[in-house]
Amino acid sequence: MSKKDYYEVKEGKIDRKRRHCPKCGQGVFLAEHGDRISCGRCGYTEFKKK
C-alpha cells in the first residue's frame, strides 16, 4: 500500500485508517497481520486477542 491509502477525506477532514506507532509517533503506521499489529520501523508489537 502507498501512503495515500492510509488516509481518507470525510466532510473536509482527514480520517486516518490505521493506528500510529506509540513509540515512533505520527506518520509511522502499524502493519496489520493476522494475529498482531506491528511497527516495521522500531519493532513495536501488540498481539490481538482471540
JOURWO-V532762 format. One record per residue. RES is the residue in three letters. SS is DSSP state (H for helix, E for strand, L for the rest). OMEGA is omega in radians with two decimals (none if undefined). Layout:
# JOURWO-V532762
<<RES | SS | OMEGA> <RES | SS | OMEGA>>
This chain:
# JOURWO-V532762
<<MET | L | 3.06> <SER | L | -3.08> <LYS | H | -3.10> <LYS | H | 3.13> <ASP | H | -3.14> <TYR | H | -3.09> <TYR | E | 3.06> <GLU | E | 3.12> <VAL | E | 3.12> <LYS | E | 3.09> <GLU | L | 3.11> <GLY | L | 3.13> <LYS | E | 3.14> <ILE | E | 3.09> <ASP | E | 3.14> <ARG | E | -3.06> <LYS | L | -3.12> <ARG | L | 3.12> <ARG | L | 3.05> <HIS | E | 3.09> <CYS | E | 3.14> <PRO | L | 3.13> <LYS | L | -3.06> <CYS | L | 3.09> <GLY | E | -3.07> <GLN | E | 3.09> <GLY | E | 3.09> <VAL | E | -3.05> <PHE | E | 3.08> <LEU | L | 3.10> <ALA | E | 3.14> <GLU | E | 3.09> <HIS | L | -3.10> <GLY | L | -3.07> <ASP | L | -3.07> <ARG | E | 2.93> <ILE | E | -3.05> <SER | E | 3.09> <CYS | L | 3.13> <GLY | L | -3.10> <ARG | L | -3.06> <CYS | L | 3.12> <GLY | L | 3.10> <TYR | L | -3.10> <THR | E | 2.99> <GLU | E | 3.12> <PHE | E | 3.12> <LYS | L | 3.10> <LYS | L | -3.10> <LYS | L | none>>
